[in-house]
Amino acid sequence: MTTPFDFSAEIDSGIRYLLSHGGPFFDAVSRIIDGVAGGLEQGLGWLSPWGLMAIAVGVSLWRIGVGFALFTTAATLYIIYSGYGEHATVTLALTLSSTLFSLLAGIPLGITIARRQRAGTIVRPMLDFMQTMPAFVYLIPAVILFGLGRPPGIFATVLFAMPPVVRLTDLGIRQVEKSLIEAGLAFGCTRRQLLWKVQLPNALPSIMAGVNQTIMMAMSMVIIASMVGAGGLGNDVLTSIQQLDIGQGLQSGIVVVLLAMMLDRLSASLISRPHHART
């Protein structure tokens, strides 16, 4: 009988080595994550669910139209009057802060692998690994490195949600027509000018599609991150599972779905012109 190939002990020792030698670094990262997420949560809390409702309805009317504005009104009223307004605000703050960190890391990385073939050869298999790894697995090293609370949840969410924006930024830049790049070079553009004035503007629809996918993946992972104390609607879903409370699970699940639908449509609308500009 063959001996199973097991390298879990080596991974565990590597994580412990990082924790013992990089403790101050991870503490600093944890403070940054918690500060950004906490500040965003306080800001959204100051607006109150009613203020957020007014903003969501106004943006829906501007970007999409009357029909979706009516849907947004009905959805936000359901969220408020079902008693999940505060938890939905926390989930929104976690999603937006995770998306912010994902974009800050993902877009520059996508630009790098699009312009440097060797970097792309290394990073693309890593993106495959990140996208296929079960979401729950990310929580294990996150808890070991950052403890419980918002930081490990956001850290795990960033790892899970970042690949789409990296891939679509890379794809958008590589698909810019060669004639446009040749025209830019003919007019004397430097590499930086070519990036900012030719490649990024033409790759913007693809990048915004990546932003949309990152938001949706962050939303799904934030719910799972309740297992490590991230908070929000995930706590309600987790409690309903632990207590086998079908009613609470369904009601909190509907709130998650409505919030995800609004985020999806509003972020997708950023790819195109506003509704009133098309009509």
C-alpha positions in Angstrom: 0.0 0.0 0.0 1.4 3.4 -1.1 1.9 6.2 1.4 -0.4 9.2 0.7 1.2 12.3 -0.5 0.5 14.8 2.4 2.1 18.2 2.6 -0.4 19.8 5.0 2.2 19.8 7.8 4.6 21.8 5.7 1.8 24.4 5.0 0.9 24.6 8.6 4.5 25.2 9.6 4.8 27.9 6.8 1.8 29.7 8.2 3.1 29.6 11.7 6.5 30.9 10.5 4.7 33.8 8.8 2.8 34.5 12.0 5.8 34.3 14.3 8.1 36.4 12.1 5.6 38.8 10.5 3.3 39.5 13.5 3.8 43.3 13.4 3.1 43.4 9.7 -0.1 41.4 9.9 -1.2 43.6 12.9 -0.6 46.7 10.8 -2.6 45.2 7.8 -5.3 44.3 10.2 -5.5 47.8 11.6 -5.7 49.3 8.0 -8.4 46.8 7.0 -10.4 47.4 10.1 -10.0 51.2 9.9 -11.2 51.4 6.3 -14.1 49.0 6.8 -15.1 50.5 10.1 -15.0 54.0 8.7 -17.1 53.0 5.8 -19.6 51.2 8.1 -19.9 54.3 10.3 -20.4 56.5 7.3 -23.1 54.3 5.9 -24.6 54.0 9.3 -24.7 57.8 9.6 -26.7 58.0 6.4 -29.2 55.5 7.9 -31.1 52.9 5.8 -33.5 55.7 4.7 -30.7 57.8 3.4 -29.2 54.8 1.6 -32.6 54.1 0.1 -32.8 57.7 -1.3 -29.3 57.4 -2.8 -30.1 53.9 -4.3 -33.4 55.1 -5.8 -31.8 58.2 -7.2 -28.9 56.4 -8.8 -31.3 53.7 -10.2 -33.4 56.4 -11.8 -30.3 58.2 -13.3 -28.4 55.1 -14.5 -31.2 52.7 -15.5 -34.7 54.1 -15.5 -38.0 54.4 -13.8 -38.7 50.6 -13.8 -35.6 49.7 -11.8 -36.0 52.7 -9.5 -39.4 51.3 -8.6 -37.9 47.9 -8.0 -35.2 49.5 -5.8 -37.8 51.4 -3.8 -39.8 48.1 -3.2 -36.6 46.2 -2.4 -35.2 48.7 0.1 -38.6 49.1 1.8 -38.7 45.3 2.3 -35.2 45.3 3.7 -36.0 48.1 6.2 -39.4 46.9 7.3 -38.3 43.2 7.6 -35.9 44.4 10.4 -32.6 43.8 8.5 -31.8 47.3 7.6 -28.8 47.7 9.9 -27.4 44.2 9.1 -27.8 45.0 5.3 -25.8 48.2 5.9 -23.0 46.3 7.6 -23.0 43.8 4.7 -22.9 46.6 2.2 -19.9 48.2 4.0 -18.1 44.9 4.1 -18.8 44.3 0.4 -17.7 47.8 -0.7 -14.5 47.8 1.4 -13.6 44.3 0.1 -14.2 45.5 -3.4 -12.1 48.6 -2.8 -9.1 46.5 -1.7 -9.6 44.0 -4.5 -9.6 46.8 -7.1 -6.5 48.5 -5.6 -4.6 45.3 -5.9 -6.3 43.8 -8.9 -6.3 46.5 -11.5 -2.5 47.3 -11.3 -1.9 43.5 -11.3 -4.0 43.1 -14.4 -2.1 46.0 -16.1 1.2 44.4 -15.2 0.4 40.9 -16.6 -1.0 42.5 -19.8 2.2 44.4 -20.5 4.7 41.9 -19.2 4.5 38.4 -20.7 6.7 36.8 -18.0 4.6 38.2 -15.2 1.4 36.9 -16.9 2.9 33.4 -17.2 3.4 33.3 -13.4 0.2 35.1 -12.3 -2.4 33.4 -14.5 -2.0 29.9 -13.0 -2.2 31.6 -9.6 -5.6 33.1 -10.6 -6.8 29.7 -11.7 -5.9 28.4 -8.3 -7.6 31.3 -6.5 -10.8 30.9 -8.5 -11.2 27.2 -8.1 -10.2 27.0 -4.4 -13.3 26.4 -2.2 -14.3 29.7 -0.5 -14.3 28.2 3.0 -10.6 27.3 2.7 -9.6 31.0 2.6 -11.0 31.5 6.1 -8.5 29.1 7.7 -5.2 31.1 7.1 -7.2 34.4 7.4 -8.2 33.5 11.0 -4.7 32.3 11.9 -3.1 35.5 10.6 -5.7 38.1 11.7 -7.8 36.5 14.4 -11.6 36.9 14.4 -13.6 39.9 13.2 -13.7 42.0 10.1 -10.0 41.8 9.0 -10.0 38.0 8.3 -13.3 38.2 6.6 -12.3 41.0 4.3 -8.8 39.4 3.7 -10.5 36.1 2.6 -13.0 38.0 0.5 -10.3 39.9 -1.3 -8.5 36.7 -2.2 -11.7 35.2 -3.4 -13.1 38.2 -5.3 -10.0 39.7 -6.9 -9.3 37.3 -9.9 -12.2 38.6 -12.1 -11.0 42.2 -12.2 -7.4 41.0 -12.8 -8.4 38.8 -15.7 -10.7 41.3 -17.3 -8.2 44.2 -17.0 -5.6 42.0 -18.6 -8.0 40.9 -21.3 -9.2 44.4 -22.0 -5.7 45.8 -22.4 -4.5 43.0 -24.6 -7.6 43.3 -26.9 -7.0 47.0 -27.7 -6.6 47.2 -31.4 -3.0 47.3 -32.7 -3.9 50.2 -35.0 -4.7 52.4 -32.0 -1.4 51.5 -30.3 0.5 52.1 -33.5 -1.2 55.5 -33.9 -0.2 56.4 -30.3 3.4 55.4 -30.9 3.4 57.3 -34.2 2.3 60.5 -32.3 5.2 60.0 -29.9 3.5 58.5 -26.8 5.6 57.1 -24.1 4.7 53.8 -22.5 2.9 55.6 -19.6 1.1 57.9 -22.0 0.1 54.9 -24.2 -1.3 53.2 -21.1 -3.3 56.2 -19.8 -4.4 57.7 -23.1 -5.0 54.7 -25.3 -5.1 51.4 -23.6 -7.0 52.1 -20.4 -9.8 54.2 -22.1 -10.4 51.5 -24.7 -10.2 48.7 -22.1 -12.6 50.5 -19.7 -15.7 48.4 -20.6 -13.8 45.2 -19.9 -12.4 46.6 -16.7 -15.9 47.7 -15.5 -17.2 44.2 -16.3 -14.5 42.9 -14.0 -15.5 45.4 -11.3 -19.1 44.1 -11.5 -18.0 40.5 -11.2 -15.7 41.4 -8.3 -18.6 43.1 -6.4 -20.8 40.1 -6.8 -18.1 37.6 -5.7 -17.3 39.9 -2.7 -21.0 39.9 -1.8 -21.2 36.1 -1.8 -18.0 35.7 0.2 -19.0 38.3 2.8 -21.9 36.2 3.7 -19.6 33.2 4.3 -17.2 35.4 6.3 -19.8 35.6 9.1 -18.3 32.3 10.2 -15.2 34.2 11.4 -17.1 37.1 13.0 -17.3 39.6 10.0 -21.0 40.4 10.9 -23.8 41.5 8.7 -26.5 39.4 7.1 -24.2 36.4 7.2 -24.9 36.2 11.0 -28.6 35.9 10.3 -28.0 33.2 7.7 -25.6 31.3 10.0 -28.0 31.5 13.0 -30.8 30.1 10.9 -28.6 27.2 9.9 -27.6 26.5 13.4 -31.2 26.6 14.7 -32.8 25.0 11.6 -35.0 28.1 11.4 -36.4 27.9 7.9 -38.3 31.2 8.2 -35.4 33.3 9.3 -33.1 31.6 6.7 -35.5 32.4 3.9 -36.2 35.9 5.0 -32.5 36.8 5.5 -31.7 35.0 2.2 -34.2 37.2 0.3 -32.6 40.3 1.8 -29.2 39.1 0.5 -30.7 38.4 -3.0 -32.3 41.8 -3.2 -29.1 43.6 -2.1 -27.1 41.6 -4.6 -29.6 42.3 -7.4 -29.3 46.1 -6.8 -25.5 46.0 -6.6 -25.3 43.9 -9.8 -27.6 46.1 -11.9 -26.2 49.4 -10.6 -22.5 48.3 -11.1 -23.3 46.9 -14.5 -25.0 50.1 -15.5 -21.6 51.9 -15.1 -20.4 50.1 -18.3 -22.8 51.9 -20.5 -24.2 55.4 -20.7 -27.0 56.5 -18.4 -30.6 55.6 -19.5 -31.6 59.2 -20.3 -28.6 59.6 -22.5 -29.6 56.6 -24.6 -33.3 57.6 -25.0 
